[in-house]
Amino acid sequence: MPDGTATPDLSVVIVNYNAGPLLRRCLEALTEEARGISVEILLVDNASVDGSPETVAAFPGVRLIRNRVNVGYAAANNQGIRLCRGRYILLLNPDAIVDSGALAAILGFMVSHPEAGICGPRVVLPDGRLDAPCRRSFKTAGTYLYKALGLCRLFPRSRVFGRYYLTYLDDGVTHEVDAVLGAFLLIRREVVDRVGLLDERFFLYCEDEDWCYRAKQAGWKIYYYPAARVLHYKGACRATRRYRPTYEWHKALFCFHRKHLAVRYPTLVNAIVYLGMAVSLAASLALCAARAATRTMLGRPRHPALVGTR
């Protein structure tokens, strides 16, 4: 850990909301990997009620910022980023466990690739599968269509239909990509100074893709670097009652399209895209309601609604 006056190599920002025991596992792995690296760790808690913020007491080097309300993922990260002093800034989810050697490896990659503004590791799920959004292209009207029609699943090796998640690329090889996953996103301080903080209009989703988009517009490259590996208990901090996350996902899609993509398309295409989002939202909410009714009939317990991680 830095001595409080020296500039650390790395600042880590973790946004927590009811992450439970996963937060301790995250911090244990992180502090172990931080040995030999000048690191500062900032934990921003979004009004957790499960006692998880108290976990920080076991990690004296971690600075805790507590919010009285859940301000959202982007806004909470920005609180931490404003306090960061490191040459590099890492956004890390509390349900992400850094693998042995991952921090040193990805920092080394950034040092040796000065053109890289943002880098993300190979993110895997507990069953060993790749967490698909850890390397992807920017959304387009075409990718919306291919996903809605299921073509990306049917033809994952196609350079057309598999473009969004880049499923036609070898996930064991380093590639330049459009975007990486906010569960572990390493960014240079210079990039933040150039393009600004996360856009807080994105409450929970797409803020990482928006940041990558702005970085690429400013001339930086984005890399997927599989030599660094992170285990992601995806959704472990989310509840089974998904009305609010479902709404926020569709809201983020709308915001991203309107902000970056709408200018590329004629009015009719944009109208079709927005209509498709509305239909998807209605269908998803109906499915949530059906699942909730099923749980009620089966007598399964209900859980709190929304948290601040993906």
TIKE-953865 format. One record per residue (C-alpha): residue number from 1; residue in one letter; x, y, z. Coordinates in Angstrom, 2 decimals, padded with zeros to 5 digits. Layout:
% TIKE-953865
(NUM; "A"; (X; Y; Z))
...
***
This chain:
% TIKE-953865
(1; "M"; (000.00; 000.00; 000.00))
(2; "P"; (001.22; 003.59; -000.66))
(3; "D"; (002.35; 005.68; 002.28))
(4; "G"; (-000.28; 008.39; 001.71))
(5; "T"; (002.05; 010.83; -000.06))
(6; "A"; (003.58; 008.80; -002.90))
(7; "T"; (001.56; 008.37; -006.08))
(8; "P"; (000.39; 004.74; -006.24))
(9; "D"; (000.72; 002.72; -009.41))
(10; "L"; (-002.86; 001.52; -009.14))
(11; "S"; (-006.11; 002.76; -007.63))
(12; "V"; (-008.88; 000.17; -007.25))
(13; "V"; (-012.51; 001.25; -006.93))
(14; "I"; (-015.05; -001.33; -005.75))
(15; "V"; (-018.76; -000.49; -005.63))
(16; "N"; (-020.59; -002.67; -003.12))
(17; "Y"; (-024.25; -003.29; -002.48))
(18; "N"; (-025.16; -006.28; -000.32))
(19; "A"; (-022.38; -008.42; -001.77))
(20; "G"; (-022.23; -010.48; 001.42))
(21; "P"; (-019.36; -013.00; 001.80))
(22; "L"; (-018.26; -012.39; -001.79))
(23; "L"; (-016.90; -008.99; -000.81))
(24; "R"; (-014.50; -010.59; 001.69))
(25; "R"; (-013.32; -013.08; -000.94))
(26; "C"; (-012.83; -010.25; -003.42))
(27; "L"; (-010.76; -008.20; -000.96))
(28; "E"; (-008.73; -011.19; 000.17))
(29; "A"; (-007.74; -012.04; -003.39))
(30; "L"; (-007.11; -008.41; -004.27))
(31; "T"; (-004.88; -007.66; -001.28))
(32; "E"; (-002.90; -010.85; -001.89))
(33; "E"; (-002.36; -009.91; -005.54))
(34; "A"; (-001.45; -006.33; -004.57))
(35; "R"; (001.69; -007.45; -002.71))
(36; "G"; (004.67; -005.83; -004.36))
(37; "I"; (002.47; -003.31; -006.20))
(38; "S"; (001.79; 000.23; -004.99))
(39; "V"; (-002.01; 000.09; -004.65))
(40; "E"; (-004.76; 002.08; -002.99))
(41; "I"; (-008.22; 000.51; -002.58))
(42; "L"; (-011.43; 002.50; -002.27))
(43; "L"; (-014.71; 000.78; -001.44))
(44; "V"; (-017.87; 002.77; -002.18))
(45; "D"; (-020.89; 001.24; -000.47))
(46; "N"; (-024.31; 001.97; -001.95))
(47; "A"; (-026.34; 001.80; 001.29))
(48; "S"; (-025.95; -001.93; 001.92))
(49; "V"; (-028.14; -003.49; 004.60))
(50; "D"; (-026.45; -006.89; 004.87))
(51; "G"; (-023.51; -005.82; 007.01))
(52; "S"; (-021.05; -006.32; 004.17))
(53; "P"; (-019.41; -002.86; 004.59))
(54; "E"; (-018.19; -003.98; 008.01))
(55; "T"; (-016.02; -006.50; 006.15))
(56; "V"; (-013.66; -003.60; 005.44))
(57; "A"; (-012.60; -003.54; 009.11))
(58; "A"; (-010.53; -006.66; 008.44))
(59; "F"; (-008.64; -004.83; 005.67))
(60; "P"; (-007.07; -001.71; 007.22))
(61; "G"; (-005.65; -000.51; 003.92))
(62; "V"; (-009.12; -000.15; 002.35))
(63; "R"; (-010.80; 003.26; 002.41))
(64; "L"; (-014.57; 003.10; 002.88))
(65; "I"; (-017.04; 005.65; 001.48))
(66; "R"; (-020.61; 005.01; 002.60))
(67; "N"; (-023.67; 006.32; 000.76))
(68; "R"; (-027.01; 006.75; 002.48))
(69; "V"; (-028.85; 005.70; -000.69))
(70; "N"; (-028.04; 003.57; -003.71))
(71; "V"; (-026.84; 006.21; -006.17))
(72; "G"; (-026.16; 003.69; -008.94))
(73; "Y"; (-023.08; 001.96; -010.28))
(74; "A"; (-021.70; 004.78; -012.42))
(75; "A"; (-022.23; 007.50; -009.83))
(76; "A"; (-020.69; 005.43; -007.03))
(77; "N"; (-017.65; 004.59; -009.15))
(78; "N"; (-017.24; 008.27; -009.92))
(79; "Q"; (-017.16; 009.02; -006.20))
(80; "G"; (-014.20; 006.70; -005.88))
(81; "I"; (-012.49; 007.84; -009.09))
(82; "R"; (-012.49; 011.45; -007.91))
(83; "L"; (-010.42; 010.35; -004.92))
(84; "C"; (-008.01; 008.14; -006.87))
(85; "R"; (-004.36; 009.10; -007.10))
(86; "G"; (-003.02; 006.17; -009.09))
(87; "R"; (-001.48; 006.15; -012.56))
(88; "Y"; (-004.00; 003.45; -013.45))
(89; "I"; (-007.55; 003.03; -012.17))
(90; "L"; (-009.25; -000.34; -011.87))
(91; "L"; (-013.00; -000.76; -011.60))
(92; "L"; (-013.63; -004.07; -009.84))
(93; "N"; (-016.91; -005.73; -008.89))
(94; "P"; (-017.24; -007.24; -005.40))
(95; "D"; (-018.29; -010.51; -007.04))
(96; "A"; (-015.07; -010.69; -009.08))
(97; "I"; (-012.12; -012.71; -007.74))
(98; "V"; (-008.74; -011.75; -009.16))
(99; "D"; (-006.66; -014.77; -010.16))
(100; "S"; (-003.04; -015.28; -009.17))
(101; "G"; (-000.73; -012.99; -011.10))
(102; "A"; (-003.55; -011.14; -012.87))
(103; "L"; (-002.82; -007.65; -011.54))
(104; "A"; (000.89; -007.75; -012.28))
(105; "A"; (000.27; -009.24; -015.72))
(106; "I"; (-002.29; -006.69; -016.88))
(107; "L"; (-000.34; -003.74; -015.48))
(108; "G"; (002.73; -005.04; -017.31))
(109; "F"; (000.71; -005.21; -020.52))
(110; "M"; (-000.39; -001.59; -020.15))
(111; "V"; (003.18; -000.45; -019.53))
(112; "S"; (004.41; -002.22; -022.66))
(113; "H"; (001.48; -000.97; -024.77))
(114; "P"; (001.31; 002.82; -024.35))
(115; "E"; (-001.41; 003.04; -026.99))
(116; "A"; (-003.77; 001.02; -024.75))
(117; "G"; (-006.19; 003.27; -022.92))
(118; "I"; (-008.37; 000.53; -021.43))
(119; "C"; (-007.73; -003.16; -020.89))
(120; "G"; (-009.81; -006.05; -019.62))
(121; "P"; (-008.85; -009.63; -018.67))
(122; "R"; (-010.30; -013.01; -019.48))
(123; "V"; (-013.38; -013.13; -017.27))
(124; "V"; (-014.79; -016.57; -016.56))
(125; "L"; (-017.95; -017.75; -014.84))
(126; "P"; (-017.94; -020.32; -012.00))
(127; "D"; (-018.64; -023.12; -014.49))
(128; "G"; (-015.55; -022.18; -016.50))
(129; "R"; (-017.35; -020.56; -019.43))
(130; "L"; (-016.19; -017.21; -020.74))
(131; "D"; (-018.26; -014.28; -019.50))
(132; "A"; (-019.15; -013.14; -023.02))
(133; "P"; (-019.29; -009.34; -022.48))
(134; "C"; (-015.62; -009.26; -021.39))
(135; "R"; (-014.76; -008.63; -025.07))
(136; "R"; (-017.24; -007.16; -027.49))
(137; "S"; (-017.99; -004.73; -030.28))
(138; "F"; (-020.14; -001.66; -029.90))
(139; "K"; (-023.87; -002.07; -030.30))
(140; "T"; (-025.41; -001.34; -033.68))
(141; "A"; (-028.86; -001.70; -035.19))
(142; "G"; (-027.59; -004.90; -036.80))
(143; "T"; (-026.40; -006.48; -033.55))
(144; "Y"; (-029.75; -005.71; -031.93))
(145; "L"; (-031.45; -007.53; -034.80))
(146; "Y"; (-029.10; -010.53; -034.80))
(147; "K"; (-029.49; -010.95; -031.06))
(148; "A"; (-033.29; -010.65; -031.20))
(149; "L"; (-033.45; -013.28; -033.94))
(150; "G"; (-031.03; -015.58; -032.13))
(151; "L"; (-028.58; -015.52; -035.02))
(152; "C"; (-025.62; -014.73; -032.77))
(153; "R"; (-026.27; -018.00; -030.91))
(154; "L"; (-026.92; -020.04; -034.03))
(155; "F"; (-023.82; -018.79; -035.85))
(156; "P"; (-021.26; -017.84; -033.18))
(157; "R"; (-018.32; -018.27; -035.59))
(158; "S"; (-019.78; -015.87; -038.12))
(159; "R"; (-017.95; -012.54; -038.41))
(160; "V"; (-021.32; -010.94; -039.12))
(161; "F"; (-023.70; -012.58; -036.65))
(162; "G"; (-021.08; -013.16; -033.95))
(163; "R"; (-019.67; -009.67; -034.03))
(164; "Y"; (-021.12; -008.25; -030.79))
(165; "Y"; (-019.47; -010.77; -028.46))
(166; "L"; (-016.66; -011.49; -030.94))
(167; "T"; (-017.38; -015.20; -030.60))
(168; "Y"; (-015.46; -015.95; -033.79))
(169; "L"; (-012.17; -014.95; -032.08))
(170; "D"; (-009.97; -017.25; -030.00))
(171; "D"; (-010.63; -016.26; -026.37))
(172; "G"; (-007.10; -017.33; -025.43))
(173; "V"; (-005.46; -014.69; -027.65))
(174; "T"; (-004.99; -010.97; -027.00))
(175; "H"; (-007.14; -008.83; -029.30))
(176; "E"; (-007.96; -005.20; -029.83))
(177; "V"; (-011.71; -004.86; -029.19))
(178; "D"; (-014.32; -002.14; -028.86))
(179; "A"; (-015.25; -002.69; -025.22))
(180; "V"; (-014.48; -004.74; -022.13))
(181; "L"; (-016.50; -005.55; -019.02))
(182; "G"; (-016.88; -003.12; -016.11))
(183; "A"; (-016.54; -005.98; -013.62))
(184; "F"; (-012.78; -005.59; -014.19))
(185; "L"; (-011.85; -002.56; -016.26))
(186; "L"; (-008.36; -001.07; -016.13))
(187; "I"; (-008.00; 002.47; -017.47))
(188; "R"; (-005.13; 004.94; -017.63))
(189; "R"; (-005.38; 008.10; -015.62))
(190; "E"; (-004.66; 010.09; -018.81))
(191; "V"; (-007.75; 008.63; -020.45))
(192; "V"; (-009.98; 009.68; -017.55))
(193; "D"; (-008.46; 013.16; -017.65))
(194; "R"; (-009.18; 013.31; -021.39))
(195; "V"; (-012.67; 011.82; -021.70))
(196; "G"; (-014.09; 012.44; -018.23))
(197; "L"; (-015.83; 010.29; -015.66))
(198; "L"; (-018.49; 007.64; -016.21))
(199; "D"; (-021.78; 008.97; -017.55))
(200; "E"; (-024.17; 008.86; -014.57))
(201; "R"; (-027.22; 008.70; -016.83))
(202; "F"; (-026.36; 004.98; -016.98))
(203; "F"; (-027.55; 003.79; -013.58))
(204; "L"; (-026.35; 000.20; -013.82))
(205; "Y"; (-025.56; -000.94; -017.38))
(206; "C"; (-023.66; 000.27; -020.49))
(207; "E"; (-021.54; 002.80; -018.59))
(208; "D"; (-018.49; 000.64; -019.33))
(209; "E"; (-019.27; 000.46; -023.05))
(210; "D"; (-019.90; 004.21; -023.14))
(211; "W"; (-016.50; 004.85; -021.48))
(212; "C"; (-014.77; 002.60; -024.00))
(213; "Y"; (-016.58; 004.35; -026.84))
(214; "R"; (-015.39; 007.76; -025.67))
(215; "A"; (-011.84; 006.47; -025.17))
(216; "K"; (-011.71; 005.11; -028.74))
(217; "Q"; (-013.13; 008.38; -030.06))
(218; "A"; (-010.23; 010.12; -028.32))
(219; "G"; (-007.72; 007.87; -030.10))
(220; "W"; (-006.97; 005.23; -027.47))
(221; "K"; (-007.07; 001.47; -028.08))
(222; "I"; (-009.06; -001.06; -026.04))
(223; "Y"; (-007.58; -004.51; -025.42))
(224; "Y"; (-008.81; -007.89; -024.27))
(225; "Y"; (-005.89; -009.54; -022.47))
(226; "P"; (-006.54; -013.20; -021.56))
(227; "A"; (-003.20; -013.75; -019.80))
(228; "A"; (-004.88; -012.07; -016.83))
(229; "R"; (-007.86; -014.04; -015.48))
(230; "V"; (-010.75; -013.10; -013.19))
(231; "L"; (-013.51; -015.32; -011.80))
(232; "H"; (-016.88; -013.56; -011.93))
(233; "Y"; (-019.83; -014.74; -009.85))
(234; "K"; (-022.06; -012.91; -012.28))
(235; "G"; (-025.40; -011.91; -010.86))
(236; "A"; (-024.49; -013.16; -007.39))
(237; "C"; (-025.11; -009.65; -006.08))
(238; "R"; (-028.42; -009.41; -007.89))
(239; "A"; (-031.71; -010.65; -006.65))
(240; "T"; (-034.14; -012.97; -008.31))
(241; "R"; (-036.78; -010.21; -008.44))
(242; "R"; (-035.49; -008.41; -011.49))
(243; "Y"; (-038.00; -005.66; -012.35))
(244; "R"; (-035.64; -002.76; -011.68))
(245; "P"; (-032.54; -004.32; -013.31))
(246; "T"; (-034.66; -005.20; -016.36))
(247; "Y"; (-035.88; -001.64; -016.62))
(248; "E"; (-032.37; -000.22; -016.13))
(249; "W"; (-030.94; -002.52; -018.82))
(250; "H"; (-033.43; -001.32; -021.42))
(251; "K"; (-033.05; 002.29; -020.32))
(252; "A"; (-029.27; 001.97; -020.77))
(253; "L"; (-029.72; 000.50; -024.26))
(254; "F"; (-031.94; 003.43; -025.20))
(255; "C"; (-029.49; 005.96; -023.75))
(256; "F"; (-026.47; 004.43; -025.49))
(257; "H"; (-028.24; 004.28; -028.85))
(258; "R"; (-029.53; 007.84; -028.60))
(259; "K"; (-026.16; 009.17; -027.44))
(260; "H"; (-023.84; 007.43; -029.90))
(261; "L"; (-025.71; 005.63; -032.67))
(262; "A"; (-028.93; 007.39; -033.58))
(263; "V"; (-027.15; 010.00; -035.69))
(264; "R"; (-025.94; 007.21; -038.02))
(265; "Y"; (-029.41; 006.01; -038.96))
(266; "P"; (-032.49; 007.47; -040.64))
(267; "T"; (-035.53; 008.25; -038.50))
(268; "L"; (-037.36; 005.07; -039.57))
(269; "V"; (-034.51; 002.79; -038.47))
(270; "N"; (-034.26; 004.57; -035.11))
(271; "A"; (-038.02; 004.26; -034.65))
(272; "I"; (-037.82; 000.51; -035.30))
(273; "V"; (-034.92; 000.17; -032.82))
(274; "Y"; (-036.79; 002.07; -030.10))
(275; "L"; (-039.97; 000.08; -030.75))
(276; "G"; (-037.97; -003.14; -030.46))
(277; "M"; (-036.56; -001.99; -027.13))
(278; "A"; (-040.06; -001.18; -025.86))
(279; "V"; (-041.39; -004.58; -026.91))
(280; "S"; (-038.41; -006.31; -025.32))
(281; "L"; (-038.94; -004.37; -022.08))
(282; "A"; (-042.64; -005.27; -021.94))
(283; "A"; (-041.93; -008.95; -022.63))
(284; "S"; (-039.11; -009.07; -020.08))
(285; "L"; (-041.23; -007.46; -017.37))
(286; "A"; (-044.06; -009.88; -018.11))
(287; "L"; (-041.62; -012.77; -017.76))
(288; "C"; (-040.40; -011.35; -014.43))
(289; "A"; (-044.00; -011.17; -013.21))
(290; "A"; (-044.66; -014.76; -014.29))
(291; "R"; (-041.56; -016.00; -012.49))
(292; "A"; (-042.48; -014.05; -009.36))
(293; "A"; (-045.95; -015.60; -009.41))
(294; "T"; (-044.42; -019.06; -009.79))
(295; "R"; (-042.11; -018.47; -006.82))
(296; "T"; (-045.06; -017.29; -004.74))
(297; "M"; (-047.05; -020.41; -005.63))
(298; "L"; (-044.08; -022.61; -004.71))
(299; "G"; (-043.50; -020.73; -001.49))
(300; "R"; (-039.95; -019.68; -002.33))
(301; "P"; (-038.49; -016.71; -000.41))
(302; "R"; (-038.26; -013.31; -002.04))
(303; "H"; (-035.15; -011.16; -002.04))
(304; "P"; (-034.29; -007.44; -002.16))
(305; "A"; (-034.68; -005.90; -005.59))
(306; "L"; (-031.66; -004.11; -007.05))
(307; "V"; (-028.00; -003.87; -006.25))
(308; "G"; (-025.11; -001.92; -007.67))
(309; "T"; (-023.20; -004.57; -009.61))
(310; "R"; (-023.80; -006.69; -012.70))
***
